[in-house]
Amino acid sequence: MDGQWLTPVEQKALLLLARDALERGVRGLPIPEPDWDRLPPRLREPGATFVTLTKHGQLRGCIGSLEPRLPLALDVQKNAVAAALQDPRFFPVTPDELPEIRVEVSYLTPPKPLPYTSPEDLLRKLKPGVHGVVLVDPDTGRRATFLPQVWEQLPDPEVFLSHLSMKMGAPPDLWRRKPLDVYVYTVQKFAEGEV
């Protein structure tokens, strides 16, 4: 997939789409469909993204898609608005905050199953800083994911998995107590002011 990473031109186009959707969404304005004729062709193809909003270096919202269902351009628009207004961990972003918000886009590879035989084997197979991780409880269908960037705050794989279990609404040691379905993916991340 690394050969298919987005070019700087494509990255810049997605960041502009995300910023425009964010500004319009927070102000309650309609978000126009992208101008498909002027976009790079790659942005018309299905893709999965997460949009992360930060304010003074602190998380202010993060929403995304794990599966490529929408064209990349639409996926980024939808996730930018959702990160601002629908992340249940935060109050909705207000118009006066917009100048302080920084937009980061993560472009995901398709998640792949990570087979493992025991909790210790799972810990050995995870690649901190590289893998985004999806945990799925096959009995309840509950799932949660952490982007690879989360390793910066939670570098210990045991702590990482415990926090991810809690994000799923489960006890922190669920990943030790029962076999879960585990998927991993990688991301290409880029942010305003970097591209």
Secondary structure as GFF3:
##gff-version 3
##sequence-region A 1 195
A	DSSP	three_ten_helix	2	4	.	.	.	ID=ss1
A	DSSP	alpha_helix	8	26	.	.	.	ID=ss2
A	DSSP	three_ten_helix	36	38	.	.	.	ID=ss3
A	DSSP	three_ten_helix	41	44	.	.	.	ID=ss4
A	DSSP	beta_strand	49	55	.	.	.	ID=ss5
A	DSSP	beta_strand	58	64	.	.	.	ID=ss6
A	DSSP	alpha_helix	72	85	.	.	.	ID=ss7
A	DSSP	three_ten_helix	95	100	.	.	.	ID=ss8
A	DSSP	beta_strand	101	108	.	.	.	ID=ss9
A	DSSP	beta_strand	112	113	.	.	.	ID=ss10
A	DSSP	alpha_helix	119	125	.	.	.	ID=ss11
A	DSSP	beta_strand	132	136	.	.	.	ID=ss12
A	DSSP	beta_strand	143	146	.	.	.	ID=ss13
A	DSSP	three_ten_helix	148	152	.	.	.	ID=ss14
A	DSSP	alpha_helix	157	167	.	.	.	ID=ss15
A	DSSP	alpha_helix	174	177	.	.	.	ID=ss16
A	DSSP	beta_strand	181	185	.	.	.	ID=ss17
A	DSSP	beta_strand	187	191	.	.	.	ID=ss18
###
